[in-house]
Amino acid sequence: MSVLFLGETRLKTFKVLLLITLTFALIGGAGYFGFASSVKPTPTAPPVPKTVEVTTCDVEQTVTAPGILVNTSETFVKMPVAGKLAQVNVKPGDSVTAGQVLAVLDEVTKSEAQVNLLGAKDALDEAQKIRTSMDYPRATDEYIKKLGKDIKQAHETVAIMADIYKHTDDAVLKAQALTNLSNAQASLDDLIAKYNWYVGKPSQSDKDAASTKLALAQAKYEAAEASLASLEIKASLDGILLETYAKIGQTFNSDQDLFKLTDPKALEVKANITEEDYPLLAPGMEVELYFDARADVTVKGRVERIVPKRIEGSSPLYNIYISLREVPDGLADGMTADAALTIASRAGVLCLPRAVVRASGEGKAVLKVWNGIETENREVTIGLRGDASVEILSGLKENEQVVTK
């Protein structure tokens, strides 16, 4: 009995203590919250936004154009005359110099060319002689006087022959007299014609005709001389032999292709531009060129020609041709190229990244500027919108911070 009673007493005591503890806890909590509600909160600073600094830079607007290298100096060496090749000295890929002998024709062809040259020389000498004679007196005065006496005597002979013919009755004798008269008259006519030629001066048309014949004879002689010299077929330029069609012992016709040569440094870029970029370009614009084959170099160039005709295909593209100020080693016809054309540029101007400035029209934009305490709206005037940056004309100063988001 005493043990049970002791247990109940402890349980009641525990409950009383628990109740007292809870009461104090409630009173303390109410006091705390009441105190806390009576204290004003301390204001917090606004968060610092993400910004970009207004700087000075070069603003450029460019157009990119893919293309390929094109050789502008490919030439064919042709057969000078019909004949057979006795010697071929080069193969594709060989470097050659202007005047180097590429092939030689056989001796038969050489002999024919020599004969043609001799004939052309004779014709030239005769034409020169005739033309020269027109610039000097055709005969001496003494010779002309002699011709005059001969004509006078011939007139007398004709008169005598005519009188004999007139007074001859015998048919046989009359026929002989007529023959003599005809011969005397022909001799007189020949002397008169010769006299007139020697005392007369050539007309301008006579001189012009003689000059034309002389020029033609000169051209034929030079052609024959060139044919003989060209029996040794030579390179016309310094370059590389691309192709050869010549074979020893083979007969070729005149003007038939024998070799194909190129100057490996005679390169330009053929690039294509879009329809949108076409109005922005003009001949004379400066270009920077990049090549996969020579990634270590950047070559300066210039727009030379723009072809105003759309390239066939699904996309509206147009060809432009770009000259190179210098051609580095290691470039060749057909290699890929990329061109960057500067449309407009501003050097040393206030600028912001292009992504930050969104124009609202008429070259204006409203930006948020962070002054270190808060943001403020600022209207700015923009100039050139480049590829990476935008020119700021007014509304901002260097080093100011513009909110990016």
Secondary structure by P-SEA (a helix, b strand, c coil): caaaaaaaaaaaaaaaaaaaaaaaaaaaaaaaaaaaaabbbbbbcccccbbbbbbbbbbbbbbbbbbbbbbcbbbbbcccccccccccccccccccccccccccccaaaaaaaaaaaaaaaaaaaaaaaaaaaaacccccaaaaaaaaaaaaaaaaaaaaaaaaaaacccaaaaaaaaaaaaaaaaaaaaaaaaaaaaaccccaaaaaaaaaaaaaaaaaaaaaaaaaaaccbbbcccccccccccccccccccccccccccccccccccccccccccccccccbbbbbbbcccccbbbbbbbccccccccccccbbbbbbbbbcccccccccbbbbbbbbbcccccccccccccccccccccbbbbbbbcccbbbbbbbbbccccccbbbbcccccccbbbbcc
